[in-house]
Amino acid sequence: MAEIWSNLARGGARGRFRLMSGLRR
């Protein structure tokens, strides 16, 4: 999960949307 948080901080808003999509999927 640490990788996801890292991507979220790096991708910013884009990473956040992808993170939410991944969690819902």
Residue frames as qw, qx, qy, qz and C-alpha x, y, z in Angstrom:
[[0.000, 0.888, 0.460, 0.000, 0.00, 0.00, 0.00],
 [0.356, -0.671, 0.098, 0.644, 2.95, 2.33, 0.57],
 [0.345, 0.057, 0.580, 0.736, 3.48, 2.31, -3.18],
 [0.055, 0.725, 0.619, 0.296, -0.04, 3.62, -3.73],
 [0.266, -0.887, -0.202, 0.319, 0.46, 6.49, -1.28],
 [0.430, -0.403, 0.353, 0.726, 3.78, 7.32, -2.95],
 [0.250, 0.338, 0.653, 0.630, 2.12, 7.39, -6.35],
 [0.083, -0.848, -0.522, -0.032, -0.70, 9.53, -4.98],
 [0.315, -0.795, 0.019, 0.519, 1.75, 12.14, -3.67],
 [0.351, -0.231, 0.537, 0.731, 3.65, 12.03, -6.98],
 [0.137, 0.436, 0.715, 0.530, 0.64, 12.02, -9.29],
 [0.119, 0.057, 0.196, -0.972, -1.25, 14.56, -7.18],
 [0.624, 0.218, 0.210, -0.721, -4.89, 14.95, -8.24],
 [0.684, 0.309, -0.551, -0.364, -4.39, 12.39, -11.04],
 [0.292, 0.174, -0.907, 0.250, -2.91, 9.84, -8.62],
 [0.334, 0.041, 0.611, -0.717, -5.77, 10.48, -6.20],
 [0.726, 0.244, -0.085, -0.637, -8.40, 9.71, -8.82],
 [0.635, 0.285, -0.709, -0.113, -6.55, 6.54, -9.85],
 [0.050, 0.165, -0.852, 0.494, -6.15, 5.50, -6.22],
 [0.547, 0.113, 0.407, -0.722, -9.90, 5.87, -5.60],
 [0.757, 0.310, -0.344, -0.461, -10.64, 3.94, -8.80],
 [0.444, 0.287, -0.841, 0.118, -8.27, 1.15, -7.75],
 [0.175, -0.068, 0.769, -0.611, -9.82, 0.93, -4.28],
 [0.679, 0.212, 0.192, -0.676, -13.33, 0.80, -5.72],
 [0.716, 0.343, -0.541, -0.278, -12.26, -1.79, -8.31]]
